[in-house]
Amino acid sequence: MLSSDPLCNILYVDLTRKRFRVEQRQDLFDRYLGGAGVATQLLHQSCPEGGDPLGPENPIVFAVGPLTGLFPLASKTVAMFKSPHTGNLGESHCGGRSAVAIRMAGYGAIVIEGRSEIPIYLAIHGSDVHFRDASTLWGMSSSLTVGHIIREREPGSGLRTIMRIGRAGERMVTYACVAAETYRHFGRLGLGAVFGSKNLKAVVVSGKRSLPVADNRAYRRVYKDIYEAATSSEAMKKYHDLGTAQNVLPLNKLSAFPTRNLQETKFEAAEELSGEAFAQRYLGRRLACSHCPVACIHIAALREPHEVEPYFYKTSMISYDYEPIYAMGSMLGVGDPEGLLRLLDRAEVLGLDLMTTGPVLSWATEAQEKGLVSEKDTGGLRLSWGDWKTYLEATQRIVEQPNDYFAALARGVEHASSIYGGAEFALALGGNEMPGYHTGPAAHVGCLMGARHSHLDNAGYSVDQKVLVKEELSPEALGDALLEEESWRQILSSIVICFFAREIYDRDTVLCCLKAAGFDLDVDRLLKTGRDIHREKFRFKAREGFTFDGLRIPERILETKAPASGLSEEYIRATLDHVRKALV
Ligand code: SF4
């Protein structure tokens, strides 16, 4: 990397002692590029083996990459921590202004350690770090209000990121999220709970650095090519026009749209919840992360009448995407789009990860239907498919945890089903609730084997739809395909770009961009770096007790027919075994 690049600066913040320091680690960035690669190393170094994810010993690592601030769609920040939800590797990505703000503040990574005695928020403005009292913000019912107040107090308007938690994080729901700029999130695996455990309400970052490039002319050339591809390609146009909600109708048509806790794969109200219907009826505006010309973030404008006064209306701006539509819509049998938008809004205000909340509520509904859970457990609530008003109340109770049952739900379906039964329909893979794809075995193997048990690890759902719907693959061939994709994604999440731009950032483009940023690699070295980072993640996971043999495959996943062939326990286990051997 270029020696003048501030990327090598790592800011360490100690919340216990209210101190900070900067270390220069060019060695780490030269070896692992940035983002996920560097964050994995920092997690290895800062997180003690067997540490409590909600203890002061669990660090929060934020890392950006060499392309951040230089190229379009290099808009994401990687967060790395030990997950309170799975007890293992926690990795979550978020856009908004987070990445560009951290880079412009002059850092490649920020490591937050310890625990404050009182609620605080961190304000990092370039080289200044402030520990601000957040006692008056703690306990506020709406995370949106917290954002408004911090916006008024802090400088750096237009350049800063405000990453904050809601009540769910304060109450340490193990799938609480961290919101950045309201509509983007570090969603999965409970970063919000780790913030809460540290009495950390928010992190504000801003800065005005400029960044060096190796060869200005080459930089401009490759920038122009990427920008043109991002603004003219058909794939990116779809993200702009309809967003990820474009996936609702194709997946429903394919019978791969998980419905009512995956008892079905087609939802009768899919048309109502489609990207097309949302755009026509509710789309209020589109937003973009910093340095992204695509603007895939779709915000619905929901107008609600005042409860008492006639002719008075409140308009809420609510973001929607495919995964929230699946999780809080089809999985709960909620076909009323306005009911769904209210559910999404409530989860946003509380700071919950929607992709987890949906499968938790769908498990709870089926558990109550089957008599495993009584109205005494639920405090009088009777959950039933489609009843979004009762789901609103249940969502609130998950956060407030008024009794043992809601405290169990606040730890996810793996935990709740270990107490109340119903593991066969508790839809978690590696402890992480399933995403919205029942396309076939590759989707589920992909989540089981993925370093963070996410559909974004290796996109198994794509292998199902492109290959396994037409032909069979041996477990070895499937395992190799998923491993190759996952290794490549380590590069994309280390440089760090938005996965939606993965077709634009092919190998040659990545090498050209890296060269402009001062990294002179060839393709073999690049691919080896991806494999190394992948192995390093598994080294952390193994250290914290992960084993392939210990993975649970919920019966419901095997019983519900999927469009692609090969959905059997034997095939899935054989593929996992091949992956295990390849990673050792
Ligand atoms: S495509 Fe969407 S998620 Fe990706 S960087 Fe752009 S606005 Fe953000």
Residues whose N, C-alpha, C, O or C-beta is under 5 A from the ligand:
A	BS01	SF4	L73 S75 G95 L287 A288 C289 C292 V294 A295 C296 I297 C498 F500
